[in-house]
Amino acid sequence: MLSIQKKLSNPFYVLLGLPATAMGFGLSIQIAVLSWILRTKYGLEIHEIGIVWAAGPIAGIIGQPIVGLISDKVWFLGGRRRPFILIGGILTALSILALPNIDVVSSFLGITNLMAVAITVALTLDLAINISFNPTRSVIADVTPEGEKRTKGYTWMQSISNLFGALAYLISALVGNYELIYIGVGIILIFSLLPIFIIEEPKTLNGSADLNENESHSGKTNWPQLMRIYFAHGFSWLGIQTMFIYLFAFLERVLSVSDAASLGAITGWSFFILNGVGFLIPIFLLQPLSERFGPVKIHRLSVATMAMGYLGIAFFVESTWVLYAFFFILSIGWSAVVSLPFAIMSENVDRSNMGFFMGIFNLSVVLPQLIASLAIGFLINRYIDQFASIVFLLSGVSLAISALLWGLVKETGIKRKA
């Protein structure tokens, strides 16, 4: 074991966050590119794009709990999470390469139905990301003690992930989406494969038997608390997924952006701001405030600011620059949603089944994406002519409900800094 892992030093937290960063980078590419390619290159309609995006949640519903359960019990290639990160990283890179070549794949396979091929590619990509995302997050809980050090693990993970997510959107805005794809493949392979052979995983995870005195409560799963967390987190992601999938519709209707280059650039700059500002927030804001006041309280406030940001866009945005200003506000909630809930959840479950519970936790992400892809897509397609800003109105209401539900979640008994 490296000394940086024994000491839980900052370089180790950086190394520990790279595999999740790789999957986050792949997800950023998917967000930046998928709707854009389907709309501008293949001419799919709003509801058709929603159907393609629906393939991902199906993969997550099936893949993450199964992979999590298996990874809790196996030991292969010197690790519990290592084999799944290895396989998922390679599959993610290959699937991303297929995104701009859906027509080529369709022609090669002799399939004339472009929608069928697009759904297959999206399904494969999401399945690959889901195979890896669960283990990349579970390994953080495996090698860090519960409490502040584990919260630090997840906030550092998200800071690094946000930094490279911002880089992805910057490449998209300044260079182009096709260049982003090919650069991204290299980053995903390096970040997912290299660290997993350096980080040493514990061979046994036997619940409370191997925990210290401050984390003995996590040997038993707190199901009522866990269900409150799932529902609160689910409404957060319902609003966020709606933004990710249908931002292009808002840009077309409200800001009158129609050409492919402008749609790609504005989307890239918006998400660059979301992740660029969000890169600083987990370490320098969320972590110290969580240590002082508790992660649940800080997370609830962060989600509330995101709700206000979404509603502000719905009612006040009439130019690109005002849109960018609101994305600065959204970055607070975004940074919290993709970091703090993992630490909160991990303190309420049996540590020996962490992978399984991470997989179940993922349902509060993928089920909202499925709803956003199908039901929300139908609503937007039907009512966007009456209210052009319906995308962000729905997102804002969803985040507001989430903030209310997080008020029902209790802080754990771990002592926080005064």
Summary of the structure (lengths in Angstrom):
residues: 418
radius of gyration: 20.3
end to end distance: 33.5
largest distance: 65.3
contacts: 1635
relative contact order: 0.16
helix: 80%
strand: 0%
